[in-house]
């Protein structure tokens, strides 16, 4: 096999490897970014639920008995 064929194959292999590494890194960043957004949304929903709970308990003092608290 001529030397230039080996060199081309090595260059192709290195290029594909670097491309795969870049795709994996970008995909990992994207997944982590989505997880952080979901966590932030979950925290917002939890705060809203706590405020609603506090308002209901303030406006309807007997609600705790109905809910079994």
N, C-alpha and C positions, 0 to 999 in steps of 0.2 A: 504494500500500500504506500503510495507516495506520501512524502512528508506534508505536503500542503493539504491533503485530505484529512490527515490526523489533526492538523492545526485548525481546519474548518470545523471538524467535529468537536474539538475541545472548546472552541469559541462558541459554537452553538450550545453546547452543554452548559457552559458558564452563563450564557445569556438566558437560557431557559431557567436555570437555577435562581438567578437573581430576580427574574420576573416572578417566579413562584414565591420567593421570599417577600417581594414587595406586595403581591396580592394578599398573602397571608397577613402581613402587618396591617395593611389597610382594612381588611375584613375584621381583624381583631379590634382595631380602633373603633370601627363602626359598631360592632356588637357592644363594646364597653360604653360607648356614647349612648346607645339606645337603653342600656340597663340603667344608666344614671338618670336619663329622662323619665323612665318608668318609676324609679325610686322617688324622684322629686314629685311626680304626679301622685303617687301613693301617699306621700307625706301631706300634700295639699288636701287630698280627700279625707285623710284622717283628721286634720285640723278642722275642716268644715263639719265633719261628723261630730266632733267634740263640741263645737259651738252650737250645733243644732240640739245635741243632747242637753247641754246646759240651759238653753232657752226653753226647751220642752219641760225640763224639770223645774225651772223657775215659774213658768206659766201654769203648769199643771203639777202641783206638789204631790199628788197622789199617784203620779205615773210610775214611780219606783215600786209601789205595791203591785200595780198591774203587771209590771215587767218581772216581778219576782226578786227585786233588789232589797 
